[in-house]
Amino acid sequence: MNIKKSLKKILPVNFITLIGRIKCVFLFPIRHINVCFNYIFHNRDQFKYNLSIAAMVKNEENYIKEWIDYHKLAGVDKFIIYDNNSTDNTKNILQPYIESGIVDYYFYPKTQADFIKKNKKAEYWAFQAYAYNQIIKKYRNTSKWIGFIDIDEFLLPVKESNILNVINEVKSVMGKKPFVGLAVNWVMYGFCSHFEKPKGLIIKNFTRNDGIHEGYKSIVNPRTVIKYYVHSATHFFNIEVVNEQGIDSFLCNISKSSIEKIRINHYYTKSYEEYTKKIIKSREGWPGADKYNLPEYDPDYLSHNEDSIINRFIPLLQ
């Protein structure tokens, strides 16, 4: 990683971009051919869904309804849910949405441990990336845009009422430059003085954050994706997604991150009680998980700045 950062500083950006595109074609030659042909025949203007959101979930009965209802208000017209062995009431809560066609539900039994058995060098989130690539294949020609986020992440159009309006605005700013997707920066929310899980809406209870974070998730044109990871993808010819200012994600760092048009409210911890359960759940089946130490409770952890931008959605959700 340090070598890559050093090369960014030394070599011209255009040269690095060219090398990246050549390398990408050689690494995925067959996929490039398939994706390019599919793009030619299917990159039209009309799709069954304009904006979909895909997520992998596990035991999210307490949170998933608010997450779906919020994003419906923000302009999402399709939800693709991969249920990773939930043992709670998640499926029953989703059932009305499934029956109405808003949610496509898939039970996904693979685990981190499955990938470790096959490949000891497997990355921590390899099983999630595998699911995301399945989603790309299934929905690349039916959804114009697909965003990949988690249940603790809320896509927030800052000034617009609709996420799609922001995507179209950024696309128009790009002009004739290729636009394969939008990188949306995080705003990190912490405990907000909650030790135990509070009653009510997440977006109402957690109103303080630690500001912009250089981390991001992506909303992509699925017809340009060669391979999807967790936060981003490799697109054909190694074309990068851009942030809301039109800056390539390859060049993005905290100084070039931007949340004036759109952002992700990342309710990373919620209460300390919920954060403890989250950490235990996310590390099940992973080597060394039992040795992970939780941080001590700090009421202001990731929650120093009061923020009410998302509040306009609260009356509608209630």
N, C-alpha and C positions, 0 to 999 in steps of 0.2 A: 504494500500500500504506500509506503514511504517513497519507493522508487517511482511509482505512478505520479505522486504529487510533485516530485522533483522534476520529472519530465514535462509536466504541465507548465512549470515555471521556465524551463530552458528552451523547449522546442516551440516553434510557431504553432498556433492553434490549427491552422489549415492543414499543416503537415500531419499533426496528430490525428485529425479527423480523417484524412485520406488513408493513413495506415490502418486506422480502426475499421474503416469500411472495407478495405481489401481483406483484412484479417477475418472479418465477419463472414464474407462470402466464401472464403476457403474453409472456415470452420463448419459452416452449415450449407454446403452446396445444394443438396437435394431439397432441404427446407426452403431455401431461397427460390428455387425454381417453382415449387408448389405454391408458396406464398405470393410470388409475383404474378403467376398465372391467375390465381384466385382473386388477387387485387384488381387485375385488369377486368375481369368479368363481373365482379361483385361490388366494386367501390362506387355505388350509385348514391343517389340522394334520399331515396325512400327506403325505410326499413321497418320491420315489424315493431321494433323498440328503438326509441331514440337514445335513451340513457338507461343502462342497467348497472346494478351494483352486485358484485360477487363477494361472498364472504364464507369463510369456514368457521363453524361454530361448535361449541361443546358446552352443554349445560348452561345455556344463557336464558333460562326462563324468566329471570328477573329483569332482563334488559332488552330483549329482542323486539318486543312490541313497540316500545318508545322509539327504538332505532329505525324500524320500518316506517312507522307513522310519520316520524320527522322527515325522513328522506322522501316520502311520498309528497309531502308539502313542498319540499325543495326541488321537485321536478323529476324524480326517478320514477320510471314507469315499469321497471322489471327488477326483481330480486332473485338472485341465483344463490341458493343456500346449500352448502355441503355440510352435513351434520356428522361430525367426527365422534361417533359413539356416545352421543348424549344419553344420560340415564335419568334425566329429569323430565319436566313437562314441556320442553321446547317444541316437540312435534305437535302436541295438542294446541299450543298457543298459535302455531303457524297454520293450523288446519284451515281456518276461514280464509286466510290469504292464499293458500294453495288452491282451495276450491274456486276462488274468484279469479284465479289465473295471474295474480300479482306476484306470487312466489313460485318458483320451480324448486322443488326440494329433492335432494339426493342424500341417501345415507352413505357415508364414506367411512368404511371400517379401518382403513390403513392408519398406522400410527408411526411415530418417530422411531419406535423400537423396530418396526418392520424394515425400515430403511437402513438402520444401523446393522441389522443382521446381514443384509445383502452387501452393504458397503460401509465399512468402519470409518471411512473418511467422509461420509455423508454430512452435508451441512445441516445445522440445527433445524432449519425449516424446510428441508428437502421434501417432506411429505406434503406440505402445504403448496409448494411450488408445483408439484406433480398434479395436484388437483386443479390449480389455476390453469395449467396448460390443457387439461381436459376441457375446462370451461371455454377457453379460447377456441378450441376445435369445434365444440358444439354450437357456439353462439357467434362465431366470427361473421357469418353472413346474415344474421337476423337482428343483431343489435349494432347501431351505428357507433356507440361509445360504450365501453365497459370500465367501471371503476372498481379497483380491488382494495377493499379496506376491511378493518376488523369492527366488531360490535362496539368497541369502546371509542370508535372514531366517527365523528359527525362532520360530513362535508358541509361547509358553511359559505354560501355566497354572501359576501360582505355588504354589497350595496344592491345587488339584484335580488329578485325573489326566486330566481330559478337558476340552477347550476348550469343548465344547458346554455343559457344566455351568456354566461361567462366564457364557456368553451368557445362559442361562436365569436365572441368579442376578441379573444386571444387569436383565434384562427384568422380573423380579418386583419389583425395587426401584423401577422406573419406575411401577409400578401402572397407572393408567389413561392415563398420558401416552403419546403415540405413540412407539414404539421401532422405528426403521428400520435401526439398525445400531450396531456397537460400534467406536469409535476406540481402537486399541491403540498405546500409546506405545513408542518405541524405547528400547533400552539399547544403546549403541554400543561395539563391541569393535574394538580396534586390533591392532597388530603382536604384542603380548605377547612381545616379545624374539625373534620369529622373522624372520630375514632371508630364508631360503629356505623353500620349502614343506615342512612336516613331514609325516611319515607318520602315518596313523591318522585318527581322527574329528576333525572340526572342533570339535565341542562339548567334546572332551576336550583338545585342544591349545590352544584359545583360551579362557582362563579369567579374563581381567582386562578390565575395561571402565572407561569414564568416567562411569558412572551414567546416570540417566534423561535423556532427550532429549525436547524438546517435539514433535519430528516423530512422525508416526503413519501407520499404514496402517489400512484399514477392513475389517471383516467386515459385509456388508450383507444385508438382505432384498432380493433382486434384483427383486421385484415392485413395489418402491417407487421404483426408480431411473429418473429421467428421462434423465440423462446421466452417464456415468462418466468420471473423469479418471484419475489414476494413484494418488494417495494417498486420494482421497475421491470422493464423487459428489454430484450434485444430486438430491435426492429430491423426490417430489411435495409441492407446497405449501411447498417449501424447508425441510422438516423436517430438522433436523440429526441426524447420528449423535451419540452421547454416549460419554464415556469410562466407565471402570468405576465411577466415582462418580456417574454420571448427569448429568455436566456437559456441556452442549452443546459440540461441537467448535468452534463459532463463538467461544466464550468461552475456549477452552483456550489456555493459555500454560504456560511452564515451572513457574510457581507453582501451577497447577491440574492439572498432569499427574499421573498416578498409575500405579503398577505393583505394587500390593499383591495384586491378583487375577490379572492377566494382563499380559503384556508381549511385545515382540518382541526377541529377541536378534539384533541386527543385526551380523553379522560383516562389517563394512564394508570392512576391508582384507585380512583374513587376514595372510599374511606379506607382507613388502615386495616380494618377487619376484612374488607373485600380484597384489598391488595394482597394480604396474606394468602387468601384462598386462591387468588389468581396465580401467584408465584408457584404454589404447590401444584396446581393443575397444569400449568404450562411446562413443568419440568418432569412430569410423570414419564417414566420409561427412559429417561435420559441419564447417561453415566454421570455420577457425581452430584445428582440432584439433591440427595439427602444431606450434602455438605453445604448447601447454599444458605447463607445467613441473611435473614431479613434485616432491613435497616430499622433502627429504633424509631419510634413514633415522634414525628416533628409536625405539629399542626400546620406549619407554614411550608412544608415540603412541596415544591413546585407550585406554590400558590401565594405569590406576593402581590400580584397586580389584579385589581378588581376589573371585571370585564362583563359587559351586558349586551354585546352585539347580537347574541343569539336569542335574547329575551323576546324578540318580536314573534317568535314561533310558539312561545309558551301558552298564550291564550288559545291558540288553535289546537294544540296538543291536549290541553285540559278539557 
